[in-house]
Amino acid sequence: MKASQFFISTFKEAPADAEVVSHKLMMRAGLIKRLGAGVYNYMPMGLRVIRKVEAIVREEMNRAGAVEISMPVVQPAELWQETGRFEKMGPELLRIQDRHGRDFVIQPTSEEVVTDIARQELRSHKQLPKNLYQIQTKFRDERRPRFGLMRGREFIMKDAYSFDKSRDAAQLSYQNMRQAYQQIFDRFGLRYRAVRADSGAIGGDLSEEFQVIAATGEDAIVYCPDSDYAANLEKAEALAPAGERPAATVALTQTATPGKSTCPDVAELLGVPLSTTVKSLVLATDELDDKGILVKSQVWLLLLRGDHDMNEIKVAKVPGLDAGFRFATQAEIETHFGCKPGYLGPLNLLQPVNLVVDRDVAVMADWICGANVEGFHMIGVNWGRDLPEPAVIADLRNVVAGDLSPDGKGALSIERGIEVGHVFYLGDKYSKAMNATFLAENGKPAFFEMGCYGIGVTRLPAAAIEQNHDERGIIWPDAIAPFTVVLCPIGMARSEAVQATAGALYDALIALGVDVILDDRDERLGAMLADWELIGVPHRVVISDRGLKEGTVEYQHRRETEASKVAQDGILDHLKARLGL
């Protein structure tokens, strides 16, 4: 490609609404252009990156035995109503009607449609396993779209769906896809981790995320440097506390803590470690009748160490809270505790509550908690002496750096990541809801065992930029750069030698199949180099009259701070070596 024939549009400043690095640089480099809130035009330079991402994904999916299809962006509501997601999905699902008043959705994902295909086309166990995938535009009506392609409303995604005859067979399909994803992300040339994850709204009981490591990532990734354990913060676990609970050594005392309503404030006032305090979190569960009318509510008290945070995913697995919970109202709290939040604890309750104790709190002695009297806390609280031994003990908290890994192979560390891929084992969640069956080997109908596998095609370039940039602009990995090599001839229009050398090198690289662009715009050297550093093309060759008189050209990788001189007759071999050709 020659730059004069291409569409290059760079800017010195990012728009005011661009918050994160990837959004700023993609706008400045002319990769995307905003059309509306969370909706972008993919400009030619950005589209080249997206197409390279798609090509890698498509090659590895095909290699793994998946079969490509294309499902509609606009889907009839009837299918979504079969699974109940038309009502349950929330406002993120964009619902529309056609001229006849029939309901449709703009799909954010395609479980319903692909399951409908399977129940019509896959009639026998002899046709299984099957994995159908698409690379398709999606729409999610984000309440607050932001960060450019990191959280847009319209986006491109690869979604795949496996269909198997048994759970064991489905597990093999899952592992096949997991391995394909490793191949895909290895080829992208990005630092990433595959981490255990919660399945969320899609459902299922086996789930892993592929996270690109970046300091600006929205997700916390927990991992053990000494083993292969990795999970996102919601799913991560630590080794259970070991050893006996210490004996009580402090008398139970009520002490004044005026105006100190948080554990950190109380610990500072009393001059004790925050880890000796216990926080009280009050939840409630509601029981409804068949008409949806409230029958009764129950109040729950969760106790966590003062330096720990509640993990809602873990709490939602506690029996009694697993059907859904909410935070208690002020009135419910005062009715049961006789006090406002900030000074709550398990002692001296006005009415009984369901007590759930985090397993770290269960092994504490001489701890501090609220006294259920405003302005006071209790010091020296002990199980068995001041309170009955806890009946319900559970892992309720987020892990923290330094916790012991659950595999017992070291301490946990935490870093930030950006989710760009996700693999789920779905089981028969959708096949049962849609009565999607096949004829099993025993001659009887059986529900498909399914898996779901997604990659954020348009999110991935943004994640790559968050991981690979500097003060000058983007630094693309070779595999997904809009162009792999840029040739920058100085004064090309005025020098036959420069023109001939640049043209010969350009032709030679094209013959080798290298994705090269020749900047024939006759720009000033400073402006030309600034453009390509901003765009982030990884390999650059500068050709000048001065250099040619010395028999050299200048080569510089985008990560290097200085250019190096290379013999004019050796530059092609030099590039081949750097490109691994």
N, C-alpha and C positions, 0 to 999 in steps of 0.2 A: 504494500500500500504506500502511496505517496501522500505526504501531508497536505499538499495543495488540493488533492482530490477528496480528502477526508473532511470530517466535521470536527474541528477543534475549537473549543470555547472555554477558556480559563479565566478566572477572576482573582484579583488580589485579595479581596475580602469575602468572608462567608456571610450569608444572610443573618440577620439578627436573631432569627428563631432557631438557628442551628446550635445545639447544645453540646453534643459529644463530638469527638475528633472525627469519626467516620462520616458523620453528617456534614460537618464543615468541609472536609477534604473532598468528599464526593461532589458537593455542590461547586466548590472552587475549581475542581479539575474538570468540570463539565460532564461528569458521569451520569448525573440525574438532574432533573429539573422539576420543581414542584408544580403540580397542577391544582391540587386542593389539599385539604387536611388529610395527611397520611396517604396521599395518592401522588405518584411521581411518574413522569416520562422517563423511560430508560434511554438515555441519549447514546449515540453510536459508540462512544468510548466505553461507557458502562455496559452496554449491551454485549460488547465483545467479551467482557469479563463473565457476564452471566452465561453466555453461550459456552464458554470454556468450562465453567462449573457444570453446566448441563451435560456436556460431552463426557466428562469424567464420570459423572453419576450414571449416565446411560450405559457407558461401556462396562462398568463394574456390575450394574444391575443385570445387564444381559449376560455377562460372564457367569453370574451367580444363578442363572436359570429363570430369572423373572421375565415376564412377557409384557411389553408396553401396550397400553390402550389409552384412550382419551375419553374422559367422562365430562358431561356438560357442566359449565359454571352455574347455570340456572337449572335448578332441580325441583321437581314437583314435591309439594309439602306432604303428600300422602305417605311417601316413604319415610320421611322424618317423623311423621305422626305414628307410624308403626312402632318405632323404638321409643317414642315419648320425647325425643329430643327437640321436636318442634316447639313444645311448650317449655321444656326444662332448660334449654340452651341459654336463655337470657337474651338481653338486648344486643349481644355481640353477633347473634345470628340475624342477618338482614333478611327480613320477610317482605315479599312483594306480591302484588296481584296482577294478573293479566287483564285484558279488556273484558273478559267474561267473568271476572271476579274470582277466578281460581287462584289458590294460594301457591306460591313458589318461594324458594329460598335461593340466595346467592351463597354458594357452598364455601364454607371454611375448611371442609374435609369431606371425604366421600365414602364413609363406611356403609351408609344405607344403599347407595347406588351400586357399589361393587357387590354387596351381599345380594341385591336383587339380581344382578347378572349371574352370580354363582348359583342361586336357587333355580334359575331358568336353564342354565347351560351345563352345570356340573352335576350330572344325575347319578353317577356311579363312583364307587371307590376306585375303580380302575382309571378314572380321570385325574386322580389326586396323587401327589400334591400339585397345587397350582399357586403361582404367585403373580398377581397382576399389578402393574404399576403405571403411573402417569406422571408427567411433569406438566403442571397445569396452574393457571391463575386461580387464586383464592381471594376471598374477601372476609374480613372480620371487622365488624363495626366497633372498633376500639373507642372507648369513651374519651380517651385523651391520647390520640396518636402523637408520637414524639420520636426523636432520635433518628429521623430519616427512615432508612430501610430497616433499622433495628426493631421498630415497632410501628409499622405502617398499617394501613387498613387493607390495601390491595397488595398482594405479594405472590410470588411464584414459589411453588413447593413441589417436591417430589414426594408422592405418597404411594406406598405399596401395601398390598394386602395378601396374606397367604391363607390358603385353605387346605386343611389336612383332615385325615380320617380319624385321628386319635390324638390324645394329649401328647403322647411320646413322639409321634410324628411331627406335631406342631412345634415341640421343643427343638427338634432337629432343624426345622425351617427357621425358627428364631435364631439359632446359633449360626446357620448359614447366612442370614441377613446381617447378623452382628459382625461376622468375619468380612462380609462384603463392605460394610461400613468402615471397618478398619482399613481396608484397601483404599476406599474412596478418600478418607481423611489423610491417610499417608501420602497419597498422590497430590493432595492440595498443598502440601508443604507447610502445614501449620502445626503449632504445638497444641495438642488437644488431650483430653482425658475422656475415657468412657466411664461414666459413674452410675451407680445404682440410683434409681429415682422412684418417686411415687407416681402412680398411673394417672391420678387426677380425674378429670371429668370423663375421659375416654373410657376408663375402666381397665380391668385386667389385674393380674397379680405378679407379673414379671415385667420389669421395665428398666431401661437404661437410657441415659442421656449422653450425647456426644457434645462436649463442651470445649470451645476454643478458649485457651487460657489468655486472659487479658486483664490488666489492672482495673479497667473501667467496667468489667463485667457485672451484670446485675445479680448473678447467682454466686453463692458461696459453695465451693467445692471442697469436700473433706477427703483427705487421702492419707495413706501411711507411706512415708518415703522408703520404708524397709520391707514393704510387701506390695501386692497388687490390689489391696483394698482401696476403693474409691466410691464415694456416694455424694449426692447433693445434700445440702444441709437438712432438708426436710426428712430425708431417708436415713441419714447417717446415725450410727449407733456407736457407743463407746463400751468398753469392757465394764461389766458390772462391778461395783465396789467390792473389794475383797477384805477379808479380815473381820474380826469381831468389833462390835460397837464399843467405844470406850465407856468406862464407868462414869456415872455422874459424880462431879466434884464441886458443883456450884449450887447453892440453895436457890430455890425458885423465888424471884423477887420482882415486884412491880416497880418500875422506875420511870420517872418523868422524862419525856422526850418532846417538849413543847415545840410545835411547828415542824417536827421531823417526821414526815409521813412516807419517806422512801427508805429502802434498805441502805443505800449509800449514805444518806444523811444520818441515819441512826448509827451506822458503823463509825462514821467520822466523829459524831458527838461522843460516843462511848469509847473511842480509841481502840476498836477491835477490827479484825479482818472482816471484810464483807462476807466471806465464806462462812462465818459463824451465824449469820442472820438467815431467817426463813421468810419468804414472801408468801402471802395468801392471795390466791386467785379464786374468785367466786363465779361459778358458772351455773346455768340452769337448763333443765330439759323440760319440754312441754309434751303432754299427752293429749291428743286430739281424738274426738269421736269420728264416726263415719261421715259426718257433715262438715268436718273441719273446725268444729267448735272446741275450744279449750276445756278439757276436763279437769286436769290438775297439772301443777308444776312441781318439780323437785329442785332443790338447791344443792350444789356440790361445792366442796372446798378442796382446792388443790394446793398442796404445799411443795414449794420448790426452794432450793437454796438461793440466797439473795443475789449471788453473782451468776445465776443461770436464767435462761429465758425459756418460756413455754414453747413447745413444738406442737402446733395444732394438729398436724397429721398423726402424731403419736397419741395425743389425747383422744382423737376421734376413734382410736382402736380400743379404748378402755370400755369394757362391758357396761352398758347403761348410758354411755356417752356416744356410742357408735351409731346411734340412730339420728344424731344431730344435737347440737348444743348451742347455746348463746351465752353471752355474759349477763350475769344477773343485773336486775334493775336496782336503782338506789333504794326503792321501797323494800324489795326482797332482802337486800343486804341488811338494812336497819331492822327489819322484822326478825331476822335470824341471829344477828350479831349485836344488835343494840348500839351500833356505832357506825359512823361514816367510814368509807374506804380510807386507807392510810394507816390505820391502827388495828387491823383485823388479825385474828389468830384463832386457833382451835380451842382455846380455853374459855370457860365461862360463857358458853353459847346460850341464847335465849330459847332457841329451837334447834332440834337436831338437824344435821346436814350429812350428806354422803361424803365421806372423807376419802381422798385419794392422795397418797404420799409418793413423791418421787423417790426412787431407790437410793439416791444420795442422801436425802433427808432422813430416810429410814435408819441409816447407820450413824447419824449425828448424835452428839451428846452436848449438853450445856448450851443449847442454842437459844437464839433471841427471836421473838416474834411479837406481833401486836397484842395488846392486852384487852382489846375490845372496849377500851375506854379512850376517848379522844385525848391525845397528848401523853399517852403512856404506852410502854412496851414491857414485855416480860423477859427477864434474864434468867438463864439457867433452867430452861425447859428440857425435860428428859422423858423419853418413852419408858413406859413401865412404872415410873414413879409419879409423874404429873399427868400423864395421859396413857390410856390403854395402848398396847402394842397395835400398830396400824394393821387393819384387816386387808386393805387393798394397797399394794405397792406396785408401781409401774415405772417404766422409763418415760418421763414426761417432757424432757428438756432437749434443747439443741446442744450438740456437742460443742466443745471449745478446744482450741489448740492446746495440745499437751495431754488431752485425754488419751487413755490407752486404747489402741486399735482393738476392735472386737475379735480379730484373729490372733491376738496376743503376740504380734510380731513387732511392736514398737509403738511410738506415740503418734497421735494424729496431728496433721498440719492442715491449714486452710488457705486456699487461694481463690481468686475470683475467676469466673468463666462466663462465656456467652453460649447459651444453648443453640446449636445449629442442627442437631439431629436427635431423633428419639426412636427407640424401638420398643414395642409393646407386645406382650403375649395377651391376647384378648379372650381366649377360650371360646365359649359359645354365647357370650353376651349378646352379640348382634344376630347370630344365626337363630337363636331361640326366639328373640323378640320378633324376627321377621319370618319365622317358621321356614328357615332355609335348611333343607335336608338333602341327603344323598342316600343311595341304596348301599348299605354296608355289606361286608362279606357274608354276614349271616342272613342276608336277604331282607333285613328290616331297615326302615328309615333311621338315620342318625343325623344329629346336628353337626355342621362343620365346626372344627376347631380352627380359630382364626388368629392371625397376628397382624399388626399394623406397624408401618415403618416410614417415618417422615424425615425429610431433609429440607431445611429452609434455603432454597436456591438463591433468592435475592437477599436473604439475611446474611448469608455466608460471606460475600464480598465486604460487607460492612464490618463483620467480625474480624476478617482478615486485616482490614485497615486498623482496627483498634489494637491489634497485636503488632502490626508492622507499619510504623510511621516514624517520622522525625520532624524537626522544625521546618524542613524544606517541603515535606509533603508525604505522599504514599510510598511504600516500598513493597511492591508486589512480589510474591513467590513466582518463579518462572511459570508454573503450571497454569496459573489463572490470570497472568498479566494481560492487559489489553493488547500489547505488543511485547515480544520478548526482547527485541533489539531495536534501538533507534540509531540511525545514522545522521549525524549533524555536520553537514558540510558548511564551512565558512566561506562566504563570498562565492557560492557555487555559480551564480550568474556571471561572474567576472573572471572566473578561472577555469580554463579548459581542463587543467590537470586535476583540480578538485572535482570537477563534474565527472570526468572519466573514471577517477578512482572510486568515487562514491557510487557511480552507476555500476561499475564492475563488481564491487563488493555486494551491492544490493542484489544484482542478478545471481551471484554465487550463493548467497544466503537463501534466496527464493528456491533455487535449484536443490538445496539441501532440505527444503521443507520448513525453514525457520520463519517464524512470524515476525517479519521485519517491517519497519516503517522508515521511509527516507524523508527527512524534513527538507523539502525543496521550496519552502516558503520565502527564502531569502530574508529571514528575520535577523536582527542583531543577535550576536552570540549570547549575550546575557539574557535576553528575552527568550531565546530558543532553549537554553539550558534550564532556565527557571520553569518553563512549561513542562519539560520532560521530567524534571525532578518532582514537580507537583503531581503530575500524572503517575509517576512511579515506575516507568519502564525499567526493568532490572539491569539491562546491559546497554551501554552507550559508547559509540565510537565518534570522535570528533576528527574531522579531516580538514586540514588547512594548508594553504600554500607554504607557509613557513615550515610546517612539519614535513611536507612532501619533499621540500628541498633537502631536508636532513634524512629523508628516507623513512620517516616514521609517521604514525598516527597515534592518537590518544585513546586509550580504553579506560573506562571507569564503570565498576559495578555500583549500583544505586546505594549499597551499604557502605561503600568506601568513601573516605573523606577527600582523597586526592586521586587524580588521574595518573596513569602510568603510560610511558611511551612504549609502543610496540612497533617493530619493523613493519614497514608497509607491506612487504611481501610475506609477512608471517601473521598478519592480523586474522586471516580466515582460519588458520590452524589454531590460533589463540582462542578465537570465539568458539570453535568446535570443542576445544578442551573445556572451556568454561560452561558450555551448554551440555556437555556430556554426550557429544555426537561421535 
